[in-house]
Amino acid sequence: MAVSKITTPSSLNASGTASNTTFLRGDGAWAVPSDNGKVLQVVSATISTTASSTAASYADTGLTASITPSSTSNKILVLIQQNGVAKQSANTAVNIKILRGSTEIGGTNPGKNIGYSNSTAHNFVGNGFSCSVLDAPSSTSALTYKTQFLNSNGAGTVYVQVDSGTSYITLMEISA
């Protein structure tokens, strides 16, 4: 049985210093890994309290979470699961948007709806919307993210978190 020689970091013909904090790059150099793209912190929240609206203007759904980035160059990955979306009238629709503070970062402009429910039936229940937005807030201040919903034409009533629907928001700080 032939025994092969074991190559150790010290026997490699590589530049730099091998350690438990470095890796061997493809070009034969030991390097310290970059922090770019690492998840630095995660914040999440849920809500199951029903919210309703009869107005054709945006109202808070109650789904909200706050995060404080550690660097202005970092990004915030926002994950939303808005559940229990319903409407009372066949002549309306529910639109959902996401905001950082008062700034819309995912919205209901044509082609940008992150949530839209329309049905010819009354009392359409059980719909849900998922979305993700990678936000670049350029801030180290506390940031609050939330969703709002809209009754598209004010006919009847629209709802979120109805019929035991629980909605979720997750915020992840991603290093740049």
GROMACS elastic network, one bead per residue, 0.5 to 0.9 nm:
[ bonds ]
;  ai    aj funct       b0    kb
    7    10     6  0.81591   500
    7    11     6  0.61219   500
    7    12     6  0.69596   500
    8    11     6  0.52741   500
    8    12     6  0.66682   500
    9    12     6  0.54248   500
    9    13     6  0.86749   500
    9    14     6  0.84521   500
    9    17     6  0.88982   500
    9    18     6  0.62696   500
    9    19     6  0.86783   500
    9    24     6  0.89587   500
   10    13     6  0.80920   500
   10    14     6  0.86507   500
   10    17     6  0.87677   500
   10    18     6  0.74393   500
   11    14     6  0.86531   500
   12    15     6  0.89071   500
   12    28     6  0.86017   500
   13    28     6  0.74084   500
   13    29     6  0.89339   500
   14    17     6  0.83214   500
   14    18     6  0.88737   500
   14    24     6  0.80615   500
   14    27     6  0.85313   500
   14    29     6  0.52668   500
   14    30     6  0.69162   500
   15    18     6  0.88508   500
   15    28     6  0.65389   500
   15    30     6  0.61630   500
   16    28     6  0.89514   500
   16    29     6  0.58213   500
   16    31     6  0.71231   500
   17    22     6  0.77206   500
   17    29     6  0.83697   500
   17    30     6  0.58999   500
   17    31     6  0.79861   500
   18    21     6  0.80221   500
   18    22     6  0.60542   500
   18    23     6  0.72140   500
   18    24     6  0.77905   500
   18    30     6  0.59916   500
   18    31     6  0.82756   500
   19    22     6  0.53822   500
   19    23     6  0.78115   500
   19    30     6  0.85625   500
   20    23     6  0.80305   500
   21    31     6  0.84254   500
   21    32     6  0.62756   500
   21    33     6  0.77781   500
   22    30     6  0.59723   500
   22    31     6  0.51151   500
   22    33     6  0.65775   500
   23    29     6  0.82392   500
   23    30     6  0.54133   500
   23    31     6  0.55027   500
   23    32     6  0.65083   500
   23    33     6  0.70656   500
   24    27     6  0.80770   500
   24    28     6  0.62602   500
   24    29     6  0.57010   500
   24    31     6  0.64246   500
   25    28     6  0.55819   500
   25    29     6  0.54213   500
   25    30     6  0.60819   500
   25    31     6  0.67429   500
   26    29     6  0.73946   500
   27    30     6  0.89429   500
   31    34     6  0.89774   500
   33    36     6  0.87909   500
   34    37     6  0.84210   500
   34    38     6  0.88295   500
   35    38     6  0.57774   500
   35   175     6  0.64445   500
   35   176     6  0.75390   500
   36    39     6  0.89750   500
   36    74     6  0.89721   500
   36   174     6  0.77015   500
   36   175     6  0.50876   500
   37    40     6  0.89640   500
   37    74     6  0.89928   500
   37   174     6  0.55856   500
   37   175     6  0.51185   500
   37   176     6  0.60356   500
   38   173     6  0.82723   500
   38   174     6  0.55504   500
   38   175     6  0.53934   500
   38   176     6  0.81408   500
   39    42     6  0.75326   500
   39   172     6  0.64141   500
   39   173     6  0.57613   500
   39   175     6  0.65508   500
   40    69     6  0.88532   500
   40    70     6  0.85585   500
   40   172     6  0.72644   500
   40   173     6  0.53938   500
   40   174     6  0.59510   500
   40   175     6  0.66410   500
   41    67     6  0.85789   500
   41    69     6  0.85740   500
   41   171     6  0.81288   500
   41   172     6  0.57256   500
   41   173     6  0.53568   500
   41   174     6  0.78106   500
   42    67     6  0.82896   500
   42   170     6  0.70112   500
   42   171     6  0.56388   500
   42   173     6  0.66215   500
   43    65     6  0.71427   500
   43    66     6  0.73447   500
   43    67     6  0.67004   500
   43   169     6  0.82885   500
   43   170     6  0.57216   500
   43   171     6  0.50894   500
   43   172     6  0.65512   500
   43   173     6  0.88037   500
   44    64     6  0.88057   500
   44    65     6  0.65173   500
   44    66     6  0.85720   500
   44   168     6  0.73186   500
   44   169     6  0.55176   500
   44   171     6  0.61439   500
   44   172     6  0.87113   500
   45    63     6  0.74278   500
   45    64     6  0.68906   500
   45    65     6  0.60316   500
   45   167     6  0.84396   500
   45   168     6  0.59079   500
   45   169     6  0.54368   500
   45   170     6  0.66531   500
   46    63     6  0.66991   500
   46    64     6  0.81016   500
   46    65     6  0.88716   500
   46   166     6  0.66196   500
   46   167     6  0.55169   500
   46   169     6  0.64405   500
   46   170     6  0.89080   500
   47    50     6  0.85645   500
   47    61     6  0.89613   500
   47    62     6  0.69202   500
   47    63     6  0.59883   500
   47    64     6  0.85990   500
   47   161     6  0.75354   500
   47   165     6  0.84631   500
   47   166     6  0.55419   500
   47   167     6  0.54040   500
   47   168     6  0.67887   500
   48    62     6  0.89111   500
   48    63     6  0.89254   500
   48    83     6  0.87732   500
   48    84     6  0.88048   500
   48   160     6  0.87512   500
   48   161     6  0.53844   500
   48   162     6  0.77884   500
   48   164     6  0.63410   500
   48   165     6  0.57994   500
   48   167     6  0.63504   500
   49    61     6  0.89426   500
   49    62     6  0.77681   500
   49   160     6  0.83488   500
   49   161     6  0.60142   500
   49   162     6  0.76366   500
   49   164     6  0.80754   500
   49   165     6  0.82223   500
   49   166     6  0.78113   500
   50    61     6  0.82215   500
   50    62     6  0.86775   500
   50    84     6  0.83345   500
   50   159     6  0.68059   500
   50   160     6  0.57626   500
   50   162     6  0.51257   500
   50   163     6  0.81301   500
   50   164     6  0.81388   500
   50   165     6  0.80047   500
   51    59     6  0.89635   500
   51    60     6  0.81465   500
   51    61     6  0.59553   500
   51    62     6  0.73796   500
   51   158     6  0.84266   500
   51   159     6  0.56140   500
   51   160     6  0.54648   500
   51   161     6  0.66960   500
   51   162     6  0.76267   500
   52    59     6  0.86239   500
   52    61     6  0.81697   500
   52   149     6  0.89626   500
   52   157     6  0.65804   500
   52   158     6  0.55255   500
   52   160     6  0.66076   500
   52   162     6  0.88399   500
   53    56     6  0.81953   500
   53    57     6  0.86442   500
   53    58     6  0.86095   500
   53    59     6  0.72524   500
   53   149     6  0.82526   500
   53   150     6  0.74058   500
   53   151     6  0.65725   500
   53   154     6  0.83590   500
   53   156     6  0.86158   500
   53   157     6  0.55735   500
   53   158     6  0.54271   500
   53   159     6  0.66036   500
   54    57     6  0.87123   500
   54   150     6  0.86314   500
   54   151     6  0.63175   500
   54   153     6  0.88359   500
   54   154     6  0.54129   500
   54   155     6  0.69232   500
   54   156     6  0.60384   500
   54   158     6  0.64971   500
   55    58     6  0.77676   500
   55    59     6  0.85213   500
   55   150     6  0.73284   500
   55   151     6  0.58745   500
   55   152     6  0.82495   500
   55   153     6  0.76487   500
   55   155     6  0.81578   500
   55   156     6  0.88860   500
   55   157     6  0.80479   500
   55   158     6  0.89003   500
   56   150     6  0.59495   500
   56   152     6  0.54585   500
   56   153     6  0.52469   500
   56   155     6  0.83547   500
   57   149     6  0.80881   500
   57   150     6  0.55169   500
   57   151     6  0.67492   500
   57   152     6  0.78638   500
   57   153     6  0.88165   500
   57   154     6  0.83053   500
   58    95     6  0.86703   500
   58    96     6  0.85440   500
   58    97     6  0.87258   500
   58   148     6  0.58749   500
   58   149     6  0.52778   500
   58   151     6  0.75832   500
   59    62     6  0.89789   500
   59   147     6  0.86073   500
   59   148     6  0.52245   500
   59   149     6  0.55198   500
   59   150     6  0.65062   500
   60    63     6  0.75703   500
   60    64     6  0.89797   500
   60   146     6  0.75451   500
   60   147     6  0.62094   500
   60   149     6  0.64357   500
   61    64     6  0.83539   500
   61    82     6  0.88956   500
   61    96     6  0.88671   500
   61   146     6  0.78395   500
   61   147     6  0.58575   500
   61   148     6  0.51662   500
   61   149     6  0.62941   500
   61   159     6  0.86878   500
   61   160     6  0.66456   500
   61   161     6  0.82706   500
   62   146     6  0.75043   500
   62   147     6  0.73792   500
   62   148     6  0.79940   500
   63    82     6  0.82872   500
   63   145     6  0.84267   500
   63   146     6  0.55858   500
   63   147     6  0.59299   500
   63   148     6  0.82546   500
   63   167     6  0.69114   500
   63   168     6  0.71362   500
   63   169     6  0.69185   500
   64   144     6  0.68840   500
   64   145     6  0.55789   500
   64   147     6  0.69081   500
   64   168     6  0.87870   500
   64   169     6  0.69420   500
   65   143     6  0.83390   500
   65   144     6  0.56834   500
   65   145     6  0.55165   500
   65   146     6  0.66436   500
   65   169     6  0.68963   500
   65   170     6  0.76710   500
   65   171     6  0.75029   500
   66   142     6  0.65152   500
   66   143     6  0.53043   500
   66   145     6  0.61404   500
   66   146     6  0.87892   500
   66   171     6  0.78922   500
   67    76     6  0.86708   500
   67   141     6  0.83812   500
   67   142     6  0.55482   500
   67   143     6  0.53382   500
   67   144     6  0.66306   500
   67   145     6  0.83523   500
   67   171     6  0.71136   500
   67   172     6  0.83724   500
   67   173     6  0.80611   500
   68    71     6  0.89889   500
   68   139     6  0.81909   500
   68   140     6  0.59446   500
   68   141     6  0.55643   500
   68   143     6  0.59534   500
   68   144     6  0.88312   500
   68   173     6  0.84958   500
   69    72     6  0.70773   500
   69    73     6  0.89509   500
   69    74     6  0.68508   500
   69    75     6  0.79694   500
   69    76     6  0.78707   500
   69   137     6  0.88775   500
   69   138     6  0.87333   500
   69   139     6  0.67048   500
   69   141     6  0.68625   500
   69   142     6  0.72487   500
   69   143     6  0.80573   500
   69   173     6  0.63900   500
   69   174     6  0.88732   500
   70    73     6  0.87873   500
   70    74     6  0.74408   500
   70   139     6  0.83656   500
   70   140     6  0.56978   500
   70   141     6  0.86273   500
   70   173     6  0.83128   500
   70   175     6  0.88208   500
   71    74     6  0.55011   500
   71    75     6  0.87848   500
   71   138     6  0.77353   500
   71   139     6  0.69039   500
   71   140     6  0.57042   500
   71   175     6  0.80417   500
   71   176     6  0.86644   500
   72    75     6  0.81233   500
   72   136     6  0.84150   500
   72   137     6  0.73383   500
   72   140     6  0.56691   500
   73   136     6  0.76085   500
   73   137     6  0.83571   500
   73   138     6  0.58666   500
   73   139     6  0.78576   500
   73   175     6  0.74659   500
   73   176     6  0.57425   500
   74   136     6  0.69282   500
   74   137     6  0.80633   500
   74   138     6  0.71949   500
   74   139     6  0.84000   500
   74   173     6  0.66618   500
   74   174     6  0.56713   500
   75   134     6  0.66627   500
   75   135     6  0.56291   500
   75   137     6  0.67800   500
   75   138     6  0.77760   500
   75   172     6  0.81874   500
   75   173     6  0.58369   500
   75   174     6  0.51785   500
   75   175     6  0.66273   500
   75   176     6  0.68398   500
   76   133     6  0.81375   500
   76   134     6  0.57923   500
   76   135     6  0.50712   500
   76   136     6  0.64028   500
   76   137     6  0.75033   500
   76   171     6  0.63925   500
   76   172     6  0.54573   500
   76   174     6  0.59919   500
   76   175     6  0.88911   500
   77   132     6  0.69739   500
   77   133     6  0.58666   500
   77   135     6  0.61811   500
   77   136     6  0.88451   500
   77   170     6  0.79854   500
   77   171     6  0.56943   500
   77   172     6  0.50154   500
   77   173     6  0.64734   500
   77   174     6  0.70471   500
   78   131     6  0.80957   500
   78   132     6  0.54133   500
   78   133     6  0.51223   500
   78   134     6  0.62209   500
   78   135     6  0.72986   500
   78   145     6  0.81247   500
   78   169     6  0.71943   500
   78   170     6  0.59125   500
   78   172     6  0.66645   500
   79   130     6  0.75200   500
   79   131     6  0.59548   500
   79   133     6  0.67491   500
   79   134     6  0.88564   500
   79   168     6  0.79818   500
   79   169     6  0.56706   500
   79   170     6  0.50575   500
   79   171     6  0.64764   500
   79   172     6  0.84254   500
   80    98     6  0.85403   500
   80   129     6  0.76842   500
   80   130     6  0.54214   500
   80   131     6  0.52554   500
   80   132     6  0.62366   500
   80   133     6  0.86723   500
   80   147     6  0.84396   500
   80   167     6  0.77038   500
   80   168     6  0.58251   500
   80   170     6  0.66550   500
   80   171     6  0.89689   500
   81   128     6  0.69943   500
   81   129     6  0.56571   500
   81   131     6  0.67502   500
   81   166     6  0.85310   500
   81   167     6  0.54879   500
   81   168     6  0.50498   500
   81   169     6  0.65183   500
   81   170     6  0.89678   500
   82    85     6  0.74211   500
   82    96     6  0.83929   500
   82   115     6  0.84323   500
   82   127     6  0.87196   500
   82   128     6  0.54759   500
   82   129     6  0.50900   500
   82   130     6  0.63472   500
   82   131     6  0.86964   500
   82   147     6  0.83893   500
   82   160     6  0.74479   500
   82   161     6  0.75337   500
   82   165     6  0.83844   500
   82   166     6  0.75192   500
   82   168     6  0.64638   500
   82   169     6  0.82635   500
   83   126     6  0.71483   500
   83   127     6  0.64133   500
   83   129     6  0.64379   500
   83   130     6  0.85509   500
   83   160     6  0.64874   500
   83   161     6  0.55295   500
   83   162     6  0.78283   500
   83   164     6  0.89375   500
   83   165     6  0.51775   500
   83   166     6  0.58093   500
   83   167     6  0.50877   500
   83   168     6  0.81898   500
   84   125     6  0.65174   500
   84   127     6  0.58178   500
   84   128     6  0.60039   500
   84   159     6  0.73828   500
   84   160     6  0.51250   500
   84   163     6  0.62855   500
   84   164     6  0.71349   500
   84   166     6  0.70431   500
   84   167     6  0.78207   500
   85    94     6  0.75038   500
   85   117     6  0.76683   500
   85   124     6  0.81253   500
   85   125     6  0.61287   500
   85   126     6  0.60436   500
   85   127     6  0.50861   500
   85   128     6  0.58648   500
   85   129     6  0.82429   500
   85   158     6  0.75613   500
   85   159     6  0.55317   500
   85   161     6  0.63031   500
   85   162     6  0.65667   500
   85   165     6  0.80024   500
   86    93     6  0.87393   500
   86    94     6  0.75298   500
   86   117     6  0.78020   500
   86   123     6  0.64704   500
   86   124     6  0.52286   500
   86   126     6  0.66996   500
   86   127     6  0.67595   500
   86   157     6  0.84887   500
   86   158     6  0.57037   500
   86   159     6  0.50278   500
   86   160     6  0.64411   500
   86   161     6  0.85454   500
   86   162     6  0.70652   500
   87    90     6  0.77045   500
   87    92     6  0.72825   500
   87    93     6  0.69912   500
   87    94     6  0.71245   500
   87   117     6  0.83133   500
   87   118     6  0.84009   500
   87   119     6  0.87695   500
   87   122     6  0.69316   500
   87   123     6  0.54266   500
   87   124     6  0.56557   500
   87   125     6  0.70714   500
   87   151     6  0.84230   500
   87   156     6  0.73255   500
   87   157     6  0.58000   500
   87   159     6  0.61063   500
   87   160     6  0.89628   500
   88    91     6  0.88766   500
   88    92     6  0.81691   500
   88   121     6  0.87758   500
   88   122     6  0.54230   500
   88   124     6  0.70675   500
   88   155     6  0.81060   500
   88   156     6  0.53239   500
   88   157     6  0.51820   500
   88   158     6  0.61874   500
   88   159     6  0.84338   500
   89    92     6  0.59095   500
   89    93     6  0.84334   500
   89   119     6  0.89491   500
   89   120     6  0.84629   500
   89   121     6  0.76765   500
   89   122     6  0.51393   500
   89   123     6  0.68203   500
   89   124     6  0.85410   500
   89   155     6  0.61436   500
   89   156     6  0.50165   500
   89   157     6  0.69637   500
   89   158     6  0.82318   500
   90    93     6  0.80767   500
   90   118     6  0.77675   500
   90   119     6  0.62517   500
   90   121     6  0.54640   500
   90   122     6  0.50584   500
   90   123     6  0.80268   500
   90   124     6  0.85077   500
   90   155     6  0.83494   500
   90   156     6  0.85197   500
   91   118     6  0.82814   500
   91   119     6  0.82406   500
   91   120     6  0.74144   500
   91   122     6  0.87177   500
   91   152     6  0.88815   500
   91   153     6  0.77455   500
   91   154     6  0.89919   500
   91   155     6  0.63805   500
   91   156     6  0.82332   500
   92   117     6  0.86452   500
   92   118     6  0.67556   500
   92   119     6  0.82218   500
   92   151     6  0.66191   500
   92   152     6  0.55952   500
   92   153     6  0.57353   500
   92   154     6  0.70781   500
   92   155     6  0.57903   500
   92   156     6  0.74959   500
   92   157     6  0.86175   500
   92   158     6  0.82726   500
   93   116     6  0.66095   500
   93   117     6  0.52749   500
   93   119     6  0.76170   500
   93   150     6  0.80296   500
   93   151     6  0.60778   500
   93   152     6  0.51754   500
   93   153     6  0.75377   500
   93   155     6  0.89320   500
   93   158     6  0.77479   500
   94   115     6  0.73571   500
   94   116     6  0.53967   500
   94   117     6  0.51587   500
   94   118     6  0.70115   500
   94   149     6  0.66055   500
   94   150     6  0.56145   500
   94   151     6  0.52908   500
   94   152     6  0.60502   500
   94   158     6  0.64502   500
   94   159     6  0.80438   500
   95   107     6  0.86916   500
   95   108     6  0.65912   500
   95   113     6  0.70078   500
   95   114     6  0.76502   500
   95   115     6  0.52631   500
   95   117     6  0.68913   500
   95   148     6  0.82470   500
   95   149     6  0.54259   500
   95   150     6  0.51044   500
   95   151     6  0.69027   500
   95   152     6  0.68303   500
   96   106     6  0.88953   500
   96   107     6  0.72637   500
   96   108     6  0.69617   500
   96   113     6  0.71517   500
   96   114     6  0.61096   500
   96   116     6  0.66565   500
   96   129     6  0.83397   500
   96   147     6  0.66956   500
   96   148     6  0.56520   500
   96   150     6  0.65598   500
   97   104     6  0.72088   500
   97   105     6  0.79516   500
   97   106     6  0.57075   500
   97   108     6  0.61922   500
   97   113     6  0.73065   500
   97   114     6  0.62203   500
   97   115     6  0.70386   500
   97   146     6  0.84173   500
   97   147     6  0.55080   500
   97   148     6  0.53986   500
   97   149     6  0.64562   500
   97   150     6  0.86091   500
   98   103     6  0.85459   500
   98   104     6  0.59718   500
   98   105     6  0.59481   500
   98   106     6  0.52125   500
   98   107     6  0.64561   500
   98   114     6  0.81494   500
   98   133     6  0.87735   500
   98   145     6  0.70894   500
   98   146     6  0.56984   500
   98   148     6  0.64466   500
   99   102     6  0.60100   500
   99   103     6  0.53010   500
   99   105     6  0.54318   500
   99   106     6  0.70007   500
   99   107     6  0.83441   500
   99   144     6  0.81469   500
   99   145     6  0.55260   500
   99   146     6  0.54285   500
   99   147     6  0.62028   500
   99   148     6  0.78155   500
  100   103     6  0.52097   500
  100   104     6  0.64102   500
  100   105     6  0.66694   500
  100   135     6  0.87588   500
  100   137     6  0.84170   500
  100   143     6  0.66707   500
  100   144     6  0.56842   500
  100   146     6  0.67144   500
  101   104     6  0.81179   500
  101   143     6  0.67642   500
  101   144     6  0.54489   500
  101   145     6  0.61672   500
  101   146     6  0.76567   500
  102   145     6  0.89638   500
  104   107     6  0.62664   500
  105   133     6  0.74401   500
  105   134     6  0.89325   500
  105   135     6  0.72516   500
  106   109     6  0.89539   500
  106   112     6  0.70158   500
  106   113     6  0.75426   500
  106   114     6  0.66096   500
  106   131     6  0.88782   500
  106   132     6  0.88097   500
  106   133     6  0.69765   500
  107   110     6  0.87370   500
  107   112     6  0.56092   500
  107   113     6  0.55028   500
  107   114     6  0.62434   500
  107   115     6  0.85405   500
  108   111     6  0.75644   500
  108   112     6  0.54113   500
  108   114     6  0.67672   500
  108   115     6  0.77792   500
  108   116     6  0.84385   500
  109   112     6  0.52475   500
  109   113     6  0.63096   500
  110   113     6  0.66442   500
  111   114     6  0.89756   500
  112   115     6  0.88696   500
  113   116     6  0.63537   500
  114   129     6  0.72127   500
  114   130     6  0.75827   500
  114   131     6  0.63037   500
  114   132     6  0.89075   500
  115   128     6  0.80509   500
  115   129     6  0.55405   500
  115   130     6  0.77681   500
  115   131     6  0.82621   500
  115   149     6  0.87280   500
  116   129     6  0.79953   500
  117   124     6  0.86949   500
  117   127     6  0.72994   500
  117   128     6  0.86497   500
  117   129     6  0.89945   500
  118   121     6  0.87431   500
  118   124     6  0.83975   500
  119   122     6  0.75609   500
  119   124     6  0.68649   500
  120   124     6  0.85970   500
  121   124     6  0.61636   500
  122   125     6  0.89743   500
  124   127     6  0.77523   500
  125   159     6  0.88791   500
  125   162     6  0.76770   500
  125   163     6  0.78231   500
  126   162     6  0.79138   500
  126   163     6  0.76182   500
  126   165     6  0.76931   500
  128   160     6  0.88654   500
  128   165     6  0.87210   500
  128   167     6  0.87044   500
  136   139     6  0.84362   500
  137   140     6  0.86581   500
  137   143     6  0.85140   500
  139   142     6  0.81759   500
  139   143     6  0.82533   500
  140   143     6  0.83966   500
  145   169     6  0.85712   500
  145   171     6  0.83749   500
  146   169     6  0.81357   500
  149   158     6  0.85743   500
  149   159     6  0.84641   500
  149   160     6  0.80275   500
  150   153     6  0.85690   500
  150   154     6  0.86288   500
  150   158     6  0.77734   500
  151   154     6  0.53609   500
  151   155     6  0.74295   500
  151   156     6  0.83572   500
  151   157     6  0.71717   500
  151   158     6  0.58746   500
  151   159     6  0.88032   500
  152   155     6  0.79420   500
  153   156     6  0.88157   500
  154   157     6  0.73812   500
  154   158     6  0.87451   500
  155   158     6  0.87131   500
  159   162     6  0.62482   500
  160   165     6  0.75640   500
  160   166     6  0.89362   500
  160   167     6  0.84752   500
  161   164     6  0.63775   500
  161   166     6  0.56302   500
  161   167     6  0.65246   500
  162   165     6  0.52732   500
  162   166     6  0.82851   500
  163   166     6  0.89747   500
